[in-house]
């Protein structure tokens, strides 16, 4: 099990590294594929993966990615409004075959999975984006690794005893500090490449710490959905890790956090 988990984890990192390195439509395509699979997994939780609301969700995700890639930012807001209206009309026409929870799952899926993951593509498009985009993964997977290690060594006080009994306060703090430290080391190594950021040795640790806090909430939120629906994993696509949402639950949250911090304060 450990070897399977390690191998699939290494292959996943290599695939992400390659997509980020090439950027452009390679990264665009990979993120769109991950988003569609993630939305499928989410809709499956609500037993709505092939119903009309979920099909609209998949189509909306493709449309959103196209608008972003073509630079039609101004068209996003009216498109979102149209999507909501079409969902409501679909629910009314299909009633009672469609449950409103299926409509909510479709609505949540496009925002929670596709639009948030697309922020990775947006970060990659910024100046120094090929380096800055790694803050998403340092704030998510780096934080998770640090939190796990600190929790194993020092964890005594349970942080979320009902939702996640294994998480400790010490582990959560260790994740935040670890992400900040990893971001500082990253900035130290690549500071000459991070020309878009004024003071990367200060900016990146701040981003790393903030991303870590939100990544932990993202992980807990995904766990809460699974607990309420009494499932262990969202899927089995990634051996040893579960589904796309099991592996990217924290990345989904750190991506928009890093993007907003960068464009608002640092780039």
Secondary structure, 3 states (H helix, E strand, C coil): CHHHHHHHHHHHHHHHHHHHHHCHHHHHHHHHHHHHHHHHHHHHHCCCCCCHHHHHHHHHHHHHHHHHHHCCHHHHHHHHHHHHHHHHHHHHHHCCCCCHHHHHHHHHHHHHHHHHHHHHHHHHCCCCHHHHCHHHHHHHHHHHHHHHHHHHHHCCCEEECCCEEEEEHHHHHHHHHHHHHHHHHHHHHHCCCCCCCCCHHHHHHHHHHHHHHHHHHHHHHHHHHHHHCCCCCCCCCECCCECHHHHHHHHHHHHHHHHHHHHHHHC
